[in-house]
Amino acid sequence: MSLSLPISRLSHIAALLLLGLLSWACITANQLGWVTASPLMLAILLGMVLGHFGYQHLETRFSNTVQWAKGPLLRLAIALYGFRLSLDQIQQVGISGVLLAALILTITISTALWLGKKLGLDKQTSLLVGAGSAICGAAAVLACQSQLKASDEKVSVAIGCVVLFGSLAMLFYPLAYALLPVTEHQLGLLIGATVHEVAQVAAASGAINEPVQQVAVIEKMLRVMLLAPFLLWLGWFHQSEPREEGTRLHIPWFALGFLACSLISSADWLSGDNLAAIRYADELMLTMAMLALGLNTRITDVVKAGRRPLLMAAALFVLLIGGGLILTLALT
C-alpha cells in the first residue's frame, strides 16, 4: 500500500501552508509596528503584487485552494468574528450609541443604493462599497461577496475605495478634533460610528487620548455587530430581485454563526486565553482570505471600473463625517 499523497492533495497542503505563512507575516509585521496598515489591507496588496509577478506560474496548481480560501474559509472566519464582540459593550455606550450605529448603517446603505443608481453603478458594487463604508471595511465587503456572488474585480474595487477613504478619515479626526463642537464621549462615538476599519478607528481615536479610544472602539464594535442582521437583510433583498420560480431565500449560516459566537463571547464561557487564541486564528483566516482575493485581482480589471465607484465612496465619506456629527449631537 502506497503511503504517498496524491499530487493534488500535496498541492493543496502546500498552498495552504504558503497562504498561512504569508498571512502570519502580514499580522506579525503589523503587531511589531513595521507597517501601519492593517493585516487585511497589507494582505490584499501583497496578494496583488504576487498575482502580477509570479503567481501565474502556480495558478493552475493552486487555484482550487485559493478559491477555497475565498469561500468556505472566509465564511468560517466571518462567523468567528463574533468572538470579538460582547453584548456588555452595548451598555457602555448606552442606547444613544446603539441608535447611532443603526442609523449610520441605514442611511449609508440607502444613500449608496440611491447614489449608485444615479451614477450608473450596478447594485452589487453599490452594496459592496456601501457595506464597507457603513459597517467594518474590508471584512464587510468580503462577507457580502458570498451573498451577492460578486466578482473579485468588484470586491477589489470596493475594498480599494474603503481603504482609501477610511485612511483619510483616520487622518482627519486627529487633525480636526479640536475644531469639532463635541465632548470626549461624543467624539469617541463619532469616530467609532464613521471610520471604516476597526484598526483605523483604534488608530484615529488613540491619537487623541485613551478615553476617546475606549468609547470609539466600543461604538465600532456595535457597528460590526450589525453585520449579521445586515447579511440576513441582504439575503432577502438580493433574492427579492426577479429570479427563477422555485428559488428559496437563503439565510447565510455564517451570519447566524456570527450571532452565536457573539452570545458565547458574552456568556464568559471561555477563558481569556482561549478567546485570544480564537481571535488570532480568526484574524489569520481573514488575512488568508484577503491574500487569496489579492492573488486573483488584476489591476487592469480594477482600472476598468472607472471613477464612479470612487465618486460614490467620496460622497459616502462626506456623509459619514457630516451626517455622523449631526446625529451624534442630536442623540447625545
Secondary structure, DSSP 4 states (H G I P E B T S, - for coil): ---PPPHHHHHHHHHHHHHHHHHHHHHHHHHTTS--S-HHHHHHHHHHHHHHTTGGGTHHHHHHHHHHHHTHHHHHHHHHGGGG--THHHHHHHHHHHHHHHHHHHHHHHHHHHHHHHHT--HHHHHHHHHIIIIITHHHHHHHHHHHT--HHHHHHHHHHHHHHHHHHHHHHHHHGGGS---HHHHHHHHHHH-SSHHHHHHHHHTT-HHHHHHHHHHHHHHHHTHHHHHHHHHHHHHTSS--TT--PPPPHHHHHHHHHHHHHHTT-S-HHHHHHHHHHHHHHHHHHHHHHHHT--HHHHHTT-SHHHHHHHHHHHHHHHHHHHHHHHH-
